[in-house]
Amino acid sequence: MKPGRDISVLIDIMAALRTPGTGCPWDLEQDFSTIAPYTLEEAYEVADAIRRNDLDNLREELGDLLLQVVYHARMAEEDKLFDFADVVEGITKKMIRRHPHVFGDDDARSAGMAKGMWERIKAEEKAERKARRYALGLPEEEKGFLDDVPAAFPALVEAEKLQRRASRVGFDWGAPGPVLAKIKEEIGELEREILADGDTTLEMEDELGDVLFAVANLARHLDIDPEAALRRTNGKFRRRFAAIEAAADERRTTLEKMTLEEMEEVWQAAKGK
C-alpha cells in the first residue's frame, strides 16, 4: 500500500489495521471508549499548533485528527452502525441546511440569515434525529437543559459553558461584583476546611472545586476565556522557570541544589522583565 492524497487511501489503511489475523494487534484491541482520549489529545494538539503559529505542524496534527475520525467510523462500520461516507453525508447535509443564505435558492440568499432561523433549523434537526432513533428502535433521548454541554470538555471549559447556558433562563448574576463576592465566600469556606481538624480531603476538594467554578463564572462576566487566561499564565510560568534553569547553568549548579530564596530572586527578576 502506498501513501496517497485521496481519503480512500486512509480509509483502506484503517481497514487493513483492523482486519483480524493480518491487522495490527493493538488497533484490533481498541474500541470507542479507548480511542476517545486520543481523539481529545489530537484536538488539543491541533489547537496548540495554531497557538504557536506552526503551520507545518498544523498540517501534521490535522492529519492525526482526521485519522481519529476515520478510526471511529471504521469501528462503527464493523458494528454495522454507519461508515465514513455516512459521516461525510451527515455533516455536509447539516452545513447546507444551516446556511440557506449561502446554499439556498435566490430568495433565501437575498434575504440573508433571518432572525430565529438558526433555532428553527436546529429544532427540525432534533425532530429528524428523534424520528430516526425511533425507526432504528433506539430509546428516545431524554435531555435536560444542560445535557447539550458535553461532560468530556475540560472541566474549566465545561464550567463556563454550563454557566453560560444557565444564564439563558436568567439563572445568573447580572454583574461581576456579586461573583467576586461569591469567590471570596468560597475561599473562606475552603480556608475553614484547610484549618479544620481531621481528614477533610474530600471536603477540601469540594470547596476548591467551588472556588474554581466561581472563578470561571467571573471570567465569563468579564468576557474573558478562562482557558486562554490560564494558558497565558502557564506560558509565563514556563518562561520564568526557564530563567531559573538558565541561572542554575550560569552558576554551574543544578535546580535541586538551588535554594528557594535563590530561585525566588531569579523568578522576580524574570517577572520584572
Residue pairs with C-beta under 8 A, 6 or more apart in sequence:
1 9
1 12
1 13
1 16
2 9
3 9
7 70
7 84
10 66
10 67
10 70
11 70
11 73
11 74
11 84
14 67
14 70
14 71
14 74
15 74
16 22
16 23
17 23
17 24
17 27
17 28
18 27
18 28
18 74
18 75
18 78
20 28
30 71
30 75
31 75
32 72
32 75
35 68
35 71
35 72
35 75
36 152
38 68
39 65
39 68
39 72
40 152
42 61
42 64
42 65
42 67
42 68
43 65
45 61
45 64
45 65
46 58
46 61
46 62
46 64
46 65
48 61
49 55
49 57
49 58
49 60
49 61
50 58
51 231
69 84
69 87
70 84
73 82
73 83
73 84
73 86
73 87
74 83
74 84
76 82
76 83
77 83
77 84
94 125
95 103
96 103
97 121
97 124
97 125
98 118
98 121
98 122
99 113
100 108
100 109
100 113
100 117
100 121
101 108
101 109
101 111
101 112
101 113
102 109
129 141
130 140
130 141
133 139
133 140
133 141
134 140
145 165
145 166
145 169
146 162
146 165
146 166
148 165
149 158
149 161
149 162
149 165
150 158
151 158
153 161
154 227
155 212
156 212
156 216
156 226
156 227
156 230
157 226
157 227
159 212
159 213
159 216
159 217
159 226
160 216
160 217
160 219
160 220
160 225
160 226
163 172
163 216
163 217
163 220
164 220
166 172
173 179
173 182
173 217
173 221
175 221
176 218
176 221
176 222
179 214
179 217
179 218
179 221
180 218
182 214
182 217
183 211
183 214
183 215
183 218
186 207
186 210
186 211
186 214
187 211
189 207
189 210
190 204
190 207
190 208
190 210
190 211
193 200
193 203
193 204
193 207
194 200
194 204
196 203
215 226
216 226
219 225
219 226
219 229
220 226
239 270
240 267
240 270
240 271
241 267
243 266
243 267
243 269
243 270
244 255
244 258
244 263
244 266
244 267
244 270
245 255
247 258
247 262
247 266
248 254
248 255
248 257
248 258
251 258
255 263
